[in-house]
Every structure is written in structure tokens, then in C-alpha cells.
């Protein structure tokens, strides 16, 4: 799977490779220099891909931890229904559970909305099944990848010490067509994205998201019912107006309910299906 950062780095690496070819000229060691550059570039790209996948794994783990916490809270809710206590104690415990639900939902939503997928389809331009970085629409991705791009430049300088000045003079004028001109080079690495598998995983993640938020809302509804029942029992026993503890508990549940609804909208607003679905082959 290729992220926008890797995509931008691939383009810049291709540009630097073109510069090396131009500056080496008839140097008998040029083939060896380019081969060394290709190897180091591949190592850099592989390292970035591993970091991207590790980031996704962390987000998935965060979501799993939040879901496990919600399951534990559901068990606590069941115990509260079974054993309870005084009316006021039940109201306080219900409010505390609502706050814990809010914490679990916040963690889940943060992980789900912060680029869970390493593929950013909005920054991939399609043309006959091939993908290249679109210059005008990918400024942010390219800026983010500048650190990785600088590593590629440093690699080029290490592989071809004599080409530093020429590279500095030529980089500003290099265009995307330069990168595409090297796409047919036999030694150039290629990356293939299994988009069907990505879409299937995204659809599964979306169903998991819906189930999580539905569970949280169901639990909040049960907590509201527990507080209402406790309030009625207390009123029947003491024949007084609703004490502040019940009002505060209901306000807590209402506030958490709104927070959960807002988090759900944010998570479900993340696109699942990209604009185009052809297989993507990215060449450097």
C-alpha cells in the first residue's frame, strides 16, 4: 500500500535519478553509481512504508483497546442493574459510567479519523491505470514528504559526489515529465496496490465503526433509564422534588450523548470508496 508521502518521495527520487544520469555522462562508473542510488532509494522507501504500516497498526490497536473498554463498561452496566444500591448512588455510578463511555469514544474516534488507511486516494491522479502525483492538488502531501525527499537527495549526493552542484542547479527546473521519462528503466522499482483488498478492509472497518457507536448509544440510553428510575423511586420514597444529584447525572448523560453523536458523524464522514477503482501501478 502506497501512502501520499511515499508517492511524493517516489517522484522526487525519480527526478534525482534523472539528474544523476545527466551529470554522470560517459563516466564508466555511472552504471554502478545509479545502481547504488537505486538500492539506497529502495531502502529508504521500504523504511517509510514500514513506518506508515506501523502507524496504521497503532491506530487499529487504539480502536481495539477502546472497543475492549466499552465491553468492560457494558459489563459494569449490567452489574449496576443487578445490584445497584441506593437511588442516589445508582445515579452517581451511572453518570460515572457515562463519562467513561465518553473517554472510550474519544479514543476510538481520534484513531479512526486520523488517516487510518495508508492510502490517500484524494492525492492519487489516475491515468490509464497508472498513478502519478498531481502537482497542483498535492502541495500538502509533497510538503509533508520533503523530509523523506531530502533523504533521497542526500543519498544521491553520497552516490555521486561530483553531481551536487549540478543537482542543485537542475532540481528547480525539473518537471514531472522528467520522472515519467525514467519509468521504463528496467532497474527502477515499482509498487502495486491491491485496491480491491483495501476497499474490502475499509468497508469492514466502517461496519465496525457503526457497531461501536451504536453500542455506545445503546448503553447511554440504558444509563438514562437507570437514572430516571432511580429519580422516580427517590421521589416516591421522600415525596420531594428531584434532588440535584439526579439532575446532574441526567445532564452528564445528555452531554456525553451529544459528544458521541458528534464523534460518530466525524468518523462516518471519512470516505470509504475512492473516486476511481482501477489497479494502481506507481513507477519511479
Steps between C-alpha positions, in 0.01 A plus 500: 500500500642837397444811707503857370836551670650203318341615174666842529833342591481269199455798271789691654724193493431461128593864441829463689575180308455688175741767623761237583468353151547843344799598714683166476511512123749251357655420838578125494386479863159653426319166489641406839410841643142478377465143628621614843255790495213267404586263784519776760180659371320168527623461858372848587160436344470161670579663835233767448243236400576305817451814709169571326377146565618519861302820542189327368559207737517741795170657398336159468630403841361824645158422354513146636593626847209747491261223391626276781447780749144545376441127549625525860272798561208300362569232760515765773167632376352153531632470856355840587158384381523177700635627832461877489477664842323809622329717241755778530793258491365344180464844341859587587631168371301539179649847444849361562442223243380761249825693543700181445301434182590851383868423559483175301316669213750786492795260468324297231400804295848651521654182356228452239517850353876555497588328163439142599564388145855547361347577158375854441288473185439874477869543418526233230440601139389219269590463136445169324559305820826680585527747783717807528504786746284790383710809544237764580282292731776328697685791653434390857607142436814612323585740781448223753733276302775758470693338784497169318586674176802664659618152599481396136702805399759421765518146366558633150779723623666208680472281193625767260720754684578696186139563412403719799531838331330385183218350700442824687487692175273259322247400769305825480433451131426130510142409416281198551568399141860442606379247754276333246788480251678253727192283559613248241846449650534125571673547837232736632286361787122488461222478760159343444199575717233237552213746500231233518647375826529855632136573420386177667697588814359852503145368472564262790647784706195715429263228621713465813475877553121497470471208743724674754303823502166320504613306808609822672164666427307195624697504825434870552128441448510229768685731738240770444229247583680395820526862615134569418389192695719596794357851497141373503573255784666774703209735440243236599693425818567856613217687322734785412616666182782343299826540694792662320682166471245368250494822299879501482512133399246551221689806378820294489336229290350760264838668455672168428221406259565815299874435502449144373272621221758760396782243502290258296435763234872577478600136462229409250579810294837350400459369140507123456490462120752703295405687185653237272563129554749387231813317611775748573856448379746764611830518314806698592 
